[in-house]
Amino acid sequence: MAASTGTTSKNIIKGNEKPNNEKKRETNATVQKNTNDKEPPTLITTNNNNKPKSTPWNKSKVKEASDEKKDQPIIDTKIKKRQHKSTVIGSLPGTTRLEVISKKAYIHVYRLSPKTTKEQMQEHLKSYLNEFDIEKLNSKYPDLYSSFKLTLDFDELETVMKSEIWPKGTRINRFFHPPRQQQLKS
């Protein structure tokens, strides 16, 4: 047999060499002889890079089948864990020329009376929080209820999420901002 170069694949049928000139992935081919001599031999092609479309890139390992199930391969679905880069948080005490801002949390407060004002909310939260900002939101049904967006330091989030500081029936959730859309510079 003559060796071929490049990424051409070889299909071997009855000892004849037929190089395939297509530049595709390398394919290994074997011939399965049929017991009946009248039928031509069957070409079985296996591709090392061919994976089922439903299998993610990190789930494709095939193990040998056990003795009782030789016909079915056992697929090992071990998922590779991706390594996360760790974030370093500064810990230098004292003052420096750099100014650090605190992380903010945003809370959605709703199901309050439609007559509730921003000033009433500020008055209620003064005894529980140090610094915060309140914004009245346009409710979907302003005749039925009022909604507010509460901005506070992340350290005070645990305090504000306690049900004991809110009137009965008030709903409180984390307020998640939708992803920002990039603005084109003109």
C-alpha positions in Angstrom: 0.0 0.0 0.0 1.2 3.5 -0.8 1.0 6.2 1.8 -0.9 9.3 0.9 -0.2 12.8 2.2 -2.6 15.5 3.4 -6.0 15.0 4.8 -7.3 12.6 2.1 -9.1 9.6 3.4 -8.6 6.0 2.1 -11.5 3.6 1.4 -10.2 0.0 1.1 -12.4 -2.4 -0.8 -11.2 -5.9 -1.7 -7.5 -4.8 -1.4 -7.8 -2.0 -4.0 -6.7 1.5 -3.1 -9.1 4.3 -4.0 -7.8 7.6 -2.6 -10.6 10.2 -2.0 -9.5 13.6 -3.1 -12.1 15.5 -1.0 -10.5 17.7 1.6 -12.7 16.7 4.6 -12.0 15.3 8.0 -9.9 12.2 8.1 -12.1 9.0 7.9 -11.2 5.5 8.8 -12.9 2.8 6.8 -13.1 -1.0 7.3 -14.6 -3.7 5.2 -17.2 -6.1 6.7 -17.3 -9.4 4.8 -20.8 -10.8 4.3 -21.4 -14.5 4.8 -23.1 -14.7 1.5 -20.5 -14.6 -1.4 -23.0 -13.2 -3.9 -23.4 -9.9 -2.1 -20.6 -7.3 -2.3 -18.7 -6.5 0.9 -20.1 -3.7 3.0 -18.1 -0.6 3.6 -18.3 0.7 7.2 -17.1 4.2 7.6 -16.3 5.7 11.0 -15.3 9.3 11.5 -13.4 10.2 14.6 -14.7 13.8 14.6 -18.3 12.9 13.9 -20.4 13.5 17.0 -24.2 13.5 17.3 -25.6 17.0 17.1 -27.4 16.7 20.4 -24.1 16.0 22.2 -22.3 19.1 23.5 -18.6 19.5 22.7 -17.7 18.5 26.3 -19.8 15.3 26.6 -18.5 12.9 24.0 -16.6 9.9 25.4 -17.5 6.4 24.5 -16.5 3.5 26.7 -16.3 -0.2 25.8 -19.5 -2.2 26.2 -19.8 -4.7 28.9 -19.9 -8.5 28.1 -23.7 -8.8 28.3 -24.3 -5.8 26.1 -21.7 -6.0 23.4 -24.0 -4.4 20.8 -24.6 -1.1 22.6 -21.8 1.3 23.5 -21.9 3.0 26.9 -21.6 6.7 26.6 -19.9 8.5 29.4 -21.4 12.0 29.9 -18.9 13.5 32.2 -19.0 17.3 31.8 -15.7 19.2 31.9 -15.8 21.9 34.5 -14.8 25.3 33.2 -12.2 27.2 35.2 -13.5 30.5 36.5 -11.2 33.4 36.9 -11.3 34.6 40.4 -11.8 38.3 41.2 -9.4 40.0 43.6 -11.0 42.4 46.1 -8.8 45.0 47.7 -8.3 45.1 51.4 -5.9 48.0 52.1 -7.2 49.8 55.2 -7.0 53.6 55.5 -7.2 56.4 53.0 -5.6 56.5 49.6 -6.0 58.7 46.6 -8.4 56.2 45.1 -12.1 56.5 45.9 -14.2 53.4 46.1 -17.9 53.2 45.5 -20.2 50.7 47.3 -22.1 48.1 45.4 -25.8 49.0 45.0 -28.9 46.9 45.2 -32.2 47.7 43.6 -35.5 46.7 45.1 -39.0 46.7 43.5 -41.7 47.6 46.1 -45.3 47.3 44.8 -48.9 46.7 45.8 -49.1 49.8 47.8 -52.1 52.2 47.8 -52.3 54.4 44.7 -52.2 57.4 47.1 -48.8 56.5 48.5 -46.2 59.2 47.9 -42.4 59.2 47.7 -42.2 61.2 50.9 -44.3 58.6 52.8 -41.9 55.9 51.7 -38.8 57.9 52.7 -40.4 58.6 56.1 -41.2 54.9 56.6 -37.6 53.7 55.7 -35.6 56.3 57.6 -35.6 54.2 60.8 -34.4 51.1 59.0 -31.8 52.3 56.4 -29.0 54.8 56.4 -28.7 55.9 52.8 -31.3 55.1 50.1 -33.0 56.6 47.1 -36.6 56.2 46.1 -38.2 56.6 42.6 -41.9 56.3 42.0 -42.6 54.1 39.0 -45.5 54.3 36.5 -47.7 51.3 37.4 -49.5 49.3 34.8 -52.7 50.0 36.7 -52.2 53.3 38.6 -55.7 53.3 39.9 -55.1 50.0 41.7 -51.6 50.2 43.2 -48.3 52.2 43.4 -44.8 50.9 42.6 -41.4 52.1 43.8 -37.8 51.5 42.9 -35.6 51.6 46.0 -31.8 52.0 45.5 -29.6 51.2 48.5 -26.2 49.9 49.5 -25.8 46.1 48.9 -24.8 45.7 52.6 -28.3 46.8 53.7 -30.1 44.4 51.4 -30.7 41.8 54.1 -32.4 44.4 56.3 -34.8 45.6 53.6 -35.8 42.1 52.5 -37.3 41.2 55.9 -41.0 41.0 55.9 -41.3 42.6 59.4 -40.5 46.1 58.2 -43.2 46.2 55.5 -47.0 46.6 55.8 -49.1 43.5 55.4 -49.7 42.7 51.7 -46.7 44.7 50.3 -44.7 42.9 47.7 -40.9 43.2 47.6 -38.5 41.8 45.0 -35.1 42.4 43.6 -35.2 44.8 40.7 -33.3 43.6 37.8 -32.3 46.0 35.0 -32.7 44.8 31.4 -29.4 44.6 29.5 -28.2 47.9 28.1 -28.3 48.3 24.4 -25.2 49.8 22.9 -25.7 53.3 21.6 -24.0 54.1 18.3 -21.8 57.2 18.3 -22.7 59.6 15.5 
